[in-house]
Amino acid sequence: MVRSTIIWMNGLRDRATDNLSLAGVAAADVQYFKTLCTVLEYVRHPNHCGGIVRPQGSGPEVRTLANGKTFTWEDVPLIEVIKHAESFVKDKVEEPRRTEVWRQMFHGLPMRMKRASWEKASSNLREHPETPYSQSTAAKPKSNGELIESLGSVAALERRKIEIFKTQIVFRDSVSSEGTSGAMSIRDGIGTVYGGRLGRDHTLADVPNHFPSRKNFGEARNLLKLEQALEAIECEDIDLTARERVSYRDFDMVEPIFASCVKPNQNQTEEEKDLEISTSIDRDCDQVRAMIARLVRYSDEWTVDAFRKALGGEKRAALIKFLERKGPRECIKLRIYQEAWEFFHRRELLGIPLPCSTLPEESKKRRREPLEERAVNTLEKSADERKTVAKEAAKRRKLEAS
């Protein structure tokens, strides 16, 4: 399955360049574009060995990394191909046909078409507040950046999560009334939205002030509900012994997970790719819920968002729905149940034990303090006090995990 997914992604990248040929771009120019993308992405690779940036020769470009591996067109991400294509089309295609060629390039690709810089910007769906309550009534409203930083402080989010949230807001605002949007990319903890409704790269300053305010409310509410659901699970008291064929892992209906179950935010290792995954699920829903709670509560690496990403980016709402239910067969038909079981089954096959608490009983009781009281107390504190609370919470989590 992993190999077939890689082949599928390579096919999408090749389809984009094939579309350029179908749109009338000369074969030599298409090859030049592929070579240019390879060279530009090679010099951005952390293991590149330098060299001449401009393409060499007329054939496929092959560069060598410091670790001895080769870097070719096959290693260029699709989103970077789209990014470089805009300047290529602008330089190589005459103005009357630029938009036609640009639109043809996106034909058959499972992504929204990015608006080119030369196209006229369309109207903004978020120009006016959706309700009278969406607009701040404060004498001096907080800026977009301040609103997002406030959420990060109250929710004790790490810097990377705050950056991801900010980039998602910018991306959503880049969508035009015609349904086109920019392309989102996050590299080295820095988020960028290329293109969008304004015909250029979209930034946080382009977002109407009421939009992140409303999004902050929804995001904070979901974060609170998710933490409440996790806190309510008595994971220490549930027997996690494997059981006889509780359910069936249907790989035709629910695709296997492709991210690593060993390290968060990583691709699978070769050892993980070689695992033979059973189709017989041996843990019920309550057991899987307890395993999720133990992983997030006691692991020094895994956060709930990293876990969601490892499952393929399941939405918070789906995870909340699963975690809030109780009963061995409650939500047994949800795809997230199958994905979560596979995640822990892979870890078992690799011999990775499930994290457990090493805290005394008194500390466990303090952890179960009503979340609503802690949230209210935190929200009423000043900005400096909230930062102090967030730092103390982070230290406590590290201490509990050690």
DARA-V446721 format. One record per residue. OMEGA is omega in whole degrees, 0 to 359 (999 if undefined). D_LAST is the distance of its C-alpha to the last C-alpha in Angstrom with 2 decimals. Layout:
BEGIN
[[OMEGA & D_LAST] [OMEGA & D_LAST]]
END
This chain:
BEGIN
[[180 & 36.61] [180 & 34.47] [181 & 37.50] [178 & 39.77] [178 & 37.58] [178 & 37.71] [180 & 41.47] [180 & 41.75] [176 & 40.01] [179 & 42.21] [178 & 45.16] [179 & 44.43] [179 & 44.30] [179 & 47.57] [179 & 49.10] [179 & 48.63] [175 & 50.62] [179 & 53.12] [176 & 53.74] [178 & 54.68] [179 & 57.28] [180 & 58.60] [175 & 58.98] [177 & 61.31] [183 & 59.14] [182 & 60.54] [180 & 58.78] [180 & 58.57] [178 & 56.88] [178 & 54.34] [177 & 53.52] [180 & 53.27] [179 & 50.79] [179 & 48.58] [180 & 48.76] [178 & 48.01] [181 & 44.86] [182 & 43.71] [182 & 44.31] [179 & 42.74] [178 & 39.52] [183 & 39.46] [175 & 39.42] [181 & 36.49] [182 & 34.42] [182 & 31.82] [181 & 33.36] [183 & 36.98] [179 & 39.42] [181 & 41.66] [181 & 45.36] [183 & 48.04] [184 & 46.79] [181 & 50.00] [178 & 50.67] [178 & 52.56] [184 & 55.32] [181 & 56.13] [179 & 54.08] [182 & 50.43] [177 & 48.09] [178 & 45.76] [181 & 43.38] [179 & 41.04] [182 & 37.41] [180 & 35.85] [177 & 34.14] [180 & 37.60] [179 & 37.42] [177 & 40.22] [184 & 39.99] [176 & 42.71] [181 & 43.79] [182 & 41.67] [182 & 38.49] [179 & 39.51] [181 & 37.76] [183 & 40.25] [178 & 39.28] [174 & 40.07] [179 & 43.38] [181 & 44.28] [182 & 43.32] [183 & 45.58] [184 & 48.31] [180 & 49.30] [179 & 50.47] [180 & 52.01] [181 & 54.11] [182 & 55.11] [189 & 56.36] [185 & 57.98] [180 & 59.45] [188 & 62.34] [182 & 61.77] [185 & 63.78] [185 & 61.63] [183 & 58.17] [179 & 56.98] [179 & 58.50] [181 & 56.74] [180 & 53.45] [179 & 53.61] [181 & 54.70] [183 & 51.62] [184 & 49.37] [177 & 51.56] [179 & 49.66] [183 & 46.17] [180 & 43.59] [178 & 42.88] [180 & 44.68] [178 & 47.20] [179 & 46.23] [181 & 49.04] [185 & 50.54] [183 & 51.04] [180 & 54.83] [181 & 54.94] [179 & 55.73] [180 & 52.79] [185 & 53.06] [183 & 52.56] [180 & 49.22] [186 & 48.29] [182 & 46.09] [182 & 48.69] [179 & 49.20] [180 & 46.78] [179 & 46.68] [176 & 47.16] [183 & 48.14] [180 & 44.58] [183 & 43.08] [179 & 44.47] [177 & 42.92] [181 & 45.28] [179 & 43.71] [177 & 46.13] [183 & 43.85] [176 & 41.71] [175 & 38.41] [178 & 38.53] [180 & 36.84] [180 & 34.12] [178 & 33.57] [182 & 33.41] [178 & 30.71] [178 & 28.67] [177 & 29.05] [181 & 27.66] [180 & 24.66] [181 & 24.04] [182 & 24.55] [180 & 22.44] [180 & 19.64] [175 & 20.29] [187 & 19.09] [182 & 22.07] [180 & 22.57] [179 & 22.99] [180 & 25.44] [179 & 27.41] [180 & 27.64] [179 & 28.86] [181 & 31.38] [178 & 32.67] [178 & 33.15] [179 & 35.25] [180 & 37.33] [181 & 37.85] [179 & 39.01] [180 & 41.40] [180 & 42.81] [181 & 44.39] [178 & 48.13] [179 & 50.61] [177 & 51.65] [178 & 48.21] [183 & 47.44] [173 & 44.24] [177 & 42.40] [185 & 39.85] [178 & 36.17] [177 & 34.00] [181 & 30.50] [179 & 29.83] [177 & 27.23] [180 & 26.11] [181 & 29.76] [179 & 31.77] [174 & 35.54] [182 & 38.21] [177 & 41.23] [181 & 44.52] [187 & 45.19] [181 & 47.92] [179 & 48.85] [177 & 49.68] [178 & 47.06] [184 & 43.29] [181 & 41.92] [180 & 39.82] [179 & 38.18] [180 & 41.29] [185 & 43.42] [176 & 41.69] [188 & 43.59] [182 & 41.70] [186 & 41.91] [177 & 40.21] [178 & 36.61] [179 & 37.07] [179 & 37.82] [177 & 35.13] [181 & 32.56] [180 & 33.63] [180 & 33.28] [180 & 29.94] [179 & 28.52] [180 & 30.02] [178 & 28.48] [180 & 24.98] [180 & 25.40] [180 & 26.83] [179 & 24.10] [177 & 21.33] [180 & 23.61] [179 & 24.05] [180 & 20.36] [184 & 19.79] [183 & 22.85] [178 & 21.58] [190 & 20.64] [180 & 18.57] [188 & 17.48] [184 & 21.23] [178 & 22.58] [183 & 23.62] [179 & 22.59] [179 & 25.05] [182 & 27.19] [185 & 30.69] [171 & 34.08] [179 & 34.96] [181 & 33.81] [184 & 34.99] [177 & 36.13] [185 & 34.32] [182 & 37.20] [177 & 36.77] [180 & 40.19] [182 & 39.27] [183 & 35.61] [175 & 34.76] [177 & 31.85] [186 & 28.74] [179 & 28.90] [181 & 25.56] [174 & 22.64] [181 & 20.34] [180 & 17.96] [179 & 17.32] [175 & 18.16] [179 & 21.48] [172 & 22.70] [180 & 25.77] [174 & 25.72] [178 & 25.63] [179 & 28.73] [179 & 26.98] [181 & 26.15] [183 & 29.75] [182 & 31.15] [174 & 29.52] [185 & 32.10] [180 & 31.10] [174 & 32.74] [180 & 34.87] [180 & 34.13] [186 & 31.32] [174 & 29.77] [179 & 27.59] [186 & 29.19] [180 & 28.38] [178 & 26.39] [179 & 24.20] [177 & 23.63] [179 & 22.88] [179 & 20.22] [177 & 18.67] [181 & 18.71] [179 & 17.11] [180 & 14.19] [184 & 13.77] [186 & 13.97] [189 & 12.12] [179 & 8.88] [178 & 9.04] [185 & 7.78] [190 & 11.44] [170 & 13.82] [181 & 15.68] [179 & 18.70] [176 & 21.09] [178 & 19.65] [179 & 20.03] [181 & 23.57] [179 & 24.43] [178 & 23.44] [181 & 25.91] [178 & 28.60] [177 & 28.23] [182 & 28.85] [179 & 29.80] [182 & 27.74] [180 & 30.71] [179 & 30.60] [178 & 26.92] [180 & 27.56] [181 & 30.59] [185 & 28.76] [183 & 25.80] [182 & 28.20] [177 & 30.31] [182 & 30.01] [184 & 31.67] [181 & 31.29] [178 & 33.90] [182 & 33.50] [181 & 33.29] [180 & 33.69] [179 & 36.11] [180 & 33.86] [182 & 32.95] [176 & 29.35] [179 & 29.00] [181 & 30.21] [181 & 28.08] [178 & 24.82] [180 & 25.72] [179 & 26.51] [183 & 23.15] [177 & 21.33] [177 & 24.24] [180 & 23.81] [178 & 20.15] [180 & 21.39] [179 & 24.19] [179 & 21.90] [180 & 19.87] [182 & 16.60] [177 & 14.96] [180 & 14.26] [178 & 10.69] [183 & 10.63] [173 & 9.51] [183 & 8.18] [172 & 9.71] [185 & 13.16] [181 & 16.16] [179 & 17.04] [178 & 13.98] [180 & 14.76] [179 & 18.30] [178 & 17.54] [183 & 15.91] [175 & 19.29] [182 & 21.38] [185 & 24.23] [181 & 23.32] [181 & 26.94] [180 & 26.73] [181 & 23.62] [180 & 25.34] [180 & 28.63] [180 & 27.22] [182 & 25.47] [182 & 28.67] [181 & 30.80] [176 & 28.99] [181 & 30.34] [179 & 29.01] [179 & 27.44] [179 & 25.87] [178 & 24.48] [179 & 22.89] [179 & 21.30] [181 & 20.04] [179 & 18.63] [180 & 16.79] [178 & 15.39] [179 & 14.34] [178 & 12.55] [182 & 10.70] [179 & 9.92] [179 & 8.66] [180 & 6.22] [181 & 5.26] [182 & 5.55] [183 & 3.83] [999 & 0.00]]
END
